[in-house]
Amino acid sequence: MTPTTESAAGTLRVLAVDDEKPALDELVYLLRAQPGVGEIHEAADATSALRELRAHPVDAVFLDINMPGLDGMELAGILSEFANPPAVVFVTAHDDRAVAAFDLGATDYLLKPLREARLAEAVRRIAGTRGMTAESSTPLPELPRTDPNEVIPVELGGVTTLVPRSSVSWVEADGDYARLHTSDGSHLVRIPLSALESRWEDAGFLRVHRSYLVALRLVTGLRTVGTGTVVCLRAEGNAAAVELPVSRRQVRELKQRLINGPRQNWTNR
């Protein structure tokens, strides 16, 4: 394939990296089925991947973690030093490296066996960060909505736990981190609130304030307090009912989302 300096309008150039040939073939096959993907290059290890990247600039790298020589984490660290680093998506059978992956700036973390819906979501996310949106000269086709089984890796006491998005009532910004408030407690994760806002918008979550993201399925109403507005969330599981501030510019958006729904679908996405 001839090296290019620019991707075709509206499509992503990607590199797939896996030392296991069947897994690499499956990844490439699924990537080819994505309407947002154009050029696809392949590599069986990190050294070959770096060689491919010198010959073929890409927008994203989909890579396994356990590989001979440099592993996927080490390769991602090298890629982060590039002048124009590609987006990195880990595709692995191990769920215990997710926290480290996001620490390295990974765009997504996909578990094997790979599901097409999750891959589609990762492609859509990368396209958004690369400016390939519906406003592009060649818009990307609409991809499947958020994976209903999405989980967030949470590390506590050296143990990584996967928290289902469906258990999250609201999210609070905590510096460069986010605190998930769920039916069984709260969890600090190494993911910015802005990233969760983008990822969970189609699943019925709305940023109501610079510090808060709420699950619309739990909203029971709005209330005026002094000169401001608060949103009321009902109790769920062991989580108590809560009232959170709504920024003035978000009041209209929140009201429209509550009116337009359909709220019954958000619970199952």
Sequence and secondary structure as in RCSB ss.txt:
>XXXX:A:sequence
MTPTTESAAGTLRVLAVDDEKPALDELVYLLRAQPGVGEIHEAADATSALRELRAHPVDAVFLDINMPGLDGMEL
AGILSEFANPPAVVFVTAHDDRAVAAFDLGATDYLLKPLREARLAEAVRRIAGTRGMTAESSTPLPELPRTDPNE
VIPVELGGVTTLVPRSSVSWVEADGDYARLHTSDGSHLVRIPLSALESRWEDAGFLRVHRSYLVALRLVTGLRTV
GTGTVVCLRAEGNAAAVELPVSRRQVRELKQRLINGPRQNWTNR
>XXXX:A:secstr
    SS  TT EEEEEE SSHHHHHHHHHHHHT TTEEEEEEESSHHHHHHHHHHS  SEEEE S  SSS HHHH
HHHHTTSSS  EEEEEES SSSHHHHHHTT SEEEESS  HHHHHHHHHHHHHHTT STTSSS         TT 
EEEEEETTEEEEEEGGGEEEEEEETTEEEEEETTEEEEESS HHHHHHHHGGGTEEEEETTEEEEGGGEEEEEEE
TTEEEEEE  BTTB  EEEEE GGGHHHHHHHHHH  HHHHTT 
